[in-house]
């Protein structure tokens, strides 16, 4: 079983501002399910708008981490909906077929790359990070 975490929690505890909008990632869980002979990682959670205005949801960056915290595989997935109204929740699900066997945790955060920027290999779902 993989542990799910919100990678911004460490930065937030350090006093580094991480949420400049009202959106928050909440109730993240990760589990491995079997589909015939394949393993599938299923990551679920909510986007919560604690603000007083509707907010545009950014894509989510999901990463599978090893024992030392290193990213074994990372990808970006769309938010469950474009806009999230003030006070509302939107559930998300991200899946990965055949996740790294050595993965021990999953981090979910808002994608910080500019919309038009070319993704690095570590965050491109077509280019897995091998470690």
Residue frames relative to the residue before (quaternion, step in Angstrom):
aa qw qx qy qz dx dy dz
X 1.0000 0.0000 0.0000 0.0000 0.00 0.00 0.00
X 0.3150 -0.7468 0.5588 0.1753 3.54 -0.95 0.91
X 0.3741 -0.6922 0.5654 0.2474 3.55 -1.12 0.67
X 0.2638 -0.7543 0.5807 0.1556 3.57 -0.97 0.84
X 0.0169 0.7995 -0.6003 0.0143 3.55 -1.02 0.73
X 0.3810 -0.6561 0.5927 0.2705 3.48 -1.32 0.30
X 0.3477 -0.7968 0.4467 0.2113 3.58 -0.19 1.22
X 0.6044 0.5692 -0.3762 0.4112 3.59 1.14 -0.33
X 0.4866 0.6914 -0.4307 0.3157 3.61 1.20 -0.35
X 0.6517 0.5078 -0.3172 0.4656 3.59 0.95 -0.81
X 0.6696 0.4872 -0.3050 0.4703 3.57 0.92 -0.88
X 0.6379 0.5311 -0.3241 0.4538 3.58 0.99 -0.84
X 0.6537 0.5123 -0.3095 0.4631 3.60 0.97 -0.83
X 0.6644 0.4990 -0.2935 0.4728 3.58 1.19 -0.57
X 0.5621 -0.6230 0.3816 0.3876 3.57 1.27 -0.04
X 0.4952 0.6318 -0.4419 0.4004 3.59 1.25 0.15
X 0.4023 -0.7236 0.4909 0.2712 3.62 -0.64 1.02
X 0.0933 -0.8255 0.5564 0.0162 3.55 -0.82 1.00
X 0.7632 0.3066 -0.1697 0.5429 3.59 1.16 -0.41
X 0.0404 -0.8332 0.5511 -0.0182 3.53 -0.01 1.31
X 0.6647 0.3609 -0.3040 0.5792 3.58 1.30 0.14
X 0.6372 -0.5284 0.3825 0.4103 3.56 -1.21 -0.16
X 0.5338 0.6592 -0.3984 0.3491 3.59 1.26 -0.09
X 0.0278 -0.7797 0.6252 -0.0219 3.53 -1.08 0.85
X 0.3534 -0.6821 0.5933 0.2403 3.57 -1.14 0.67
X 0.0070 -0.8308 0.5502 -0.0836 3.55 -0.69 1.13
X 0.8639 0.1594 -0.1071 0.4656 3.57 -1.31 0.48
X 0.2048 0.7982 -0.5371 0.1804 3.59 0.79 0.98
X 0.0085 0.7662 -0.6424 0.0156 3.54 -1.01 0.91
X 0.1077 -0.7717 0.6231 0.0677 3.56 -1.22 0.52
X 0.0861 0.7867 -0.6073 0.0698 3.55 -1.00 0.84
X 0.3779 -0.6789 0.5814 0.2414 3.52 -1.30 0.47
X 0.0504 -0.7784 0.6254 0.0184 3.58 -0.88 0.96
X 0.3856 -0.7116 0.5417 0.2269 3.55 -1.20 0.57
X 0.0542 -0.7508 0.6582 0.0120 3.53 -1.05 0.90
X 0.7610 -0.1843 0.0404 0.6207 3.54 0.06 1.38
X 0.8007 -0.2378 0.1830 0.5185 3.61 -0.55 -1.11
X 0.5920 0.5796 -0.3601 0.4290 3.60 1.27 0.01
X 0.3233 -0.6912 0.6093 0.2156 3.52 -1.23 0.64
X 0.0647 -0.7857 0.6147 0.0262 3.58 -0.98 0.83
X 0.2932 -0.7231 0.6016 0.1708 3.53 -0.94 0.98
X 0.0728 -0.7800 0.6214 0.0155 3.57 -0.84 1.02
X 0.0706 -0.7842 0.6165 -0.0087 3.56 -0.67 1.18
X 0.0012 -0.8066 0.5894 -0.0452 3.56 -0.74 1.09
X 0.1910 0.7685 -0.5981 0.1237 3.53 -1.20 0.55
X 0.4384 -0.6666 0.5331 0.2816 3.52 -1.33 -0.23
X 0.2547 -0.6577 0.6724 0.2248 3.48 -1.36 0.42
X 0.1111 -0.8031 0.5853 0.0087 3.55 -0.76 1.08
X 0.2060 -0.7648 0.5989 0.1180 3.57 -0.87 0.96
X 0.1400 -0.8148 0.5617 0.0312 3.56 -0.29 1.32
X 0.5561 0.6444 -0.3739 0.3684 3.57 1.28 -0.21
X 0.5524 -0.6120 0.4592 0.3307 3.52 -1.35 0.00
X 0.7004 0.3947 -0.2567 0.5365 3.59 1.32 0.01
X 0.5684 -0.5333 0.4813 0.4011 3.55 -1.26 0.38
X 0.1432 -0.8003 0.5795 0.0565 3.59 -1.03 0.79
X 0.4187 -0.6605 0.5602 0.2730 3.55 -1.18 0.65
X 0.3424 -0.7534 0.5294 0.1869 3.56 -0.76 1.05
X 0.3238 -0.7287 0.5743 0.1851 3.56 -0.95 0.92
X 0.6124 -0.5149 0.4246 0.4238 3.59 -1.22 0.30
X 0.3909 -0.7121 0.5390 0.2226 3.56 -1.25 0.48
X 0.2543 -0.7347 0.6118 0.1456 3.56 -1.00 0.91
X 0.0745 -0.7966 0.5999 -0.0110 3.57 -0.67 1.16
X 0.0213 0.8090 -0.5870 0.0217 3.58 -0.88 0.87
X 0.3158 -0.6967 0.6167 0.1859 3.51 -1.18 0.80
X 0.1543 -0.8222 0.5469 0.0340 3.56 -0.69 1.11
X 0.4274 -0.6868 0.5346 0.2447 3.53 -1.21 0.66
X 0.7765 -0.3646 0.2584 0.4442 3.55 -1.36 -0.03
X 0.7263 0.4174 -0.2317 0.4945 3.57 1.05 -0.75
X 0.6014 -0.5849 0.3519 0.4152 3.60 1.25 0.14
X 0.4891 0.6735 -0.4308 0.3487 3.58 1.27 -0.04
X 0.4835 -0.6515 0.5000 0.3028 3.56 -1.12 0.72
X 0.2182 -0.7772 0.5807 0.1057 3.56 -0.74 1.10
X 0.7693 -0.0867 0.0755 0.6285 3.55 1.15 -0.68
X 0.0031 0.8029 -0.5953 0.0322 3.57 -0.96 0.83
X 0.0334 0.7870 -0.6155 0.0255 3.54 -1.16 0.64
X 0.3581 -0.6998 0.5767 0.2225 3.52 -1.34 0.32
X 0.0706 -0.7869 0.6130 0.0126 3.54 -0.99 0.91
X 0.5710 -0.6029 0.4344 0.3489 3.54 -1.16 0.57
X 0.5320 -0.5739 0.5105 0.3564 3.51 -1.28 0.49
X 0.6258 -0.5856 0.3568 0.3718 3.60 -1.10 0.56
X 0.7859 -0.0119 -0.0063 0.6182 3.58 1.21 -0.43
X 0.6372 -0.5725 0.3726 0.3568 3.56 -1.22 0.58
X 0.8054 0.1296 -0.0281 0.5777 3.56 0.79 -1.06
X 0.1282 -0.7566 0.6361 0.0807 3.52 -1.13 0.75
X 0.3989 -0.7451 0.4903 0.2132 3.54 -0.61 1.18
X 0.6488 -0.5120 0.3982 0.3979 3.54 -1.24 0.54
X 0.8306 0.1953 -0.1694 0.4932 3.56 -0.91 0.99
X 0.6107 0.5785 -0.3442 0.4169 3.61 1.24 -0.07
X 0.2931 -0.7024 0.6201 0.1903 3.53 -1.43 0.32
X 0.0713 -0.7545 0.6490 0.0660 3.53 -1.25 0.55
X 0.3320 -0.7588 0.5308 0.1799 3.59 -0.64 1.14
X 0.0917 -0.7818 0.6133 0.0650 3.57 -1.10 0.72
X 0.0946 -0.7496 0.6515 0.0686 3.51 -1.32 0.50
X 0.0422 -0.7636 0.6442 0.0084 3.56 -0.97 0.92
X 0.1177 -0.8034 0.5824 0.0380 3.58 -0.96 0.88
X 0.0518 -0.7684 0.6371 0.0321 3.53 -1.22 0.63
X 0.3052 -0.7439 0.5700 0.1688 3.55 -0.69 1.13
X 0.8579 0.0543 -0.0802 0.5047 3.56 -1.04 0.87
X 0.0299 0.8246 -0.5632 0.0450 3.62 0.59 1.07
X 0.6583 -0.5061 0.3631 0.4226 3.61 -1.19 0.42
X 0.5013 -0.6770 0.4605 0.2799 3.56 -0.87 1.00
X 0.7110 0.4635 -0.2583 0.4613 3.59 1.04 -0.74
X 0.4264 0.7069 -0.4636 0.3218 3.60 1.25 0.15
X 0.1167 -0.8094 0.5743 0.0382 3.56 -0.92 0.95
X 0.7989 0.0917 -0.0633 0.5911 3.59 1.22 -0.31
X 0.2535 -0.7367 0.6092 0.1478 3.51 -1.35 0.36
X 0.1554 -0.7677 0.6158 0.0853 3.57 -0.95 0.92
X 0.0757 -0.7611 0.6426 0.0442 3.55 -1.13 0.74
X 0.1346 0.7672 -0.6176 0.1091 3.55 -0.90 0.98
X 0.5864 -0.5329 0.4404 0.4222 3.55 -1.25 0.17
X 0.5147 -0.6382 0.4783 0.3147 3.55 -0.99 0.87
X 0.2464 -0.8065 0.5264 0.1085 3.57 -0.75 1.07
X 0.5110 0.6457 -0.4294 0.3710 3.59 1.24 -0.10
X 0.5311 -0.6044 0.4744 0.3571 3.59 -1.03 0.73
X 0.6549 -0.5668 0.3399 0.3665 3.58 -1.07 0.80
X 0.7777 0.3606 -0.1889 0.4789 3.62 0.89 -0.85
X 0.4969 0.6732 -0.4231 0.3476 3.59 1.26 -0.04
X 0.4757 -0.6401 0.5181 0.3091 3.57 -1.07 0.71
X 0.4348 -0.7137 0.4905 0.2470 3.55 -0.83 0.99
X 0.4682 -0.6412 0.5225 0.3108 3.53 -1.16 0.61
X 0.6751 -0.4953 0.3526 0.4178 3.58 -1.23 0.36
X 0.6366 0.5501 -0.3374 0.4223 3.60 1.03 -0.71
X 0.7631 0.3339 -0.1927 0.5187 3.59 1.12 -0.50
X 0.5584 0.5915 -0.3935 0.4284 3.61 1.25 0.02
X 0.4061 -0.7507 0.4548 0.2543 3.61 -0.50 1.12
X 0.6352 0.5130 -0.3393 0.4671 3.61 1.19 -0.30
X 0.7375 0.3424 -0.1955 0.5483 3.59 1.25 -0.32
X 0.1489 -0.8221 0.5408 0.0970 3.62 0.15 1.18
X 0.4240 -0.6626 0.5590 0.2619 3.50 -1.19 0.68
X 0.1524 -0.7971 0.5808 0.0642 3.59 -0.67 1.08
X 0.0964 0.7868 -0.6042 0.0818 3.57 -0.78 1.03
